[in-house]
């Protein structure tokens, strides 16, 4: 929850200035980093749930 709220705050810190984000190259890199961090954090949280973890393990585990 902490990651979601932190990224939500960062993404909504530029209300009404979408034109600036489309023209400012460093700001686009920061925005992409914020979104990527959110996606990776959510992926890790979802994979920590035991049913999801078990499903992924048995689907992608190599058979010997």
Buried (B, 14 or more C-beta within 10 A) or exposed (E): EEBEEBBEEBEEEEEEEEEEEEEBEEBEEEBEEBEEBBEEBEEEEEEEEEEEEEEEEEEEEEEE
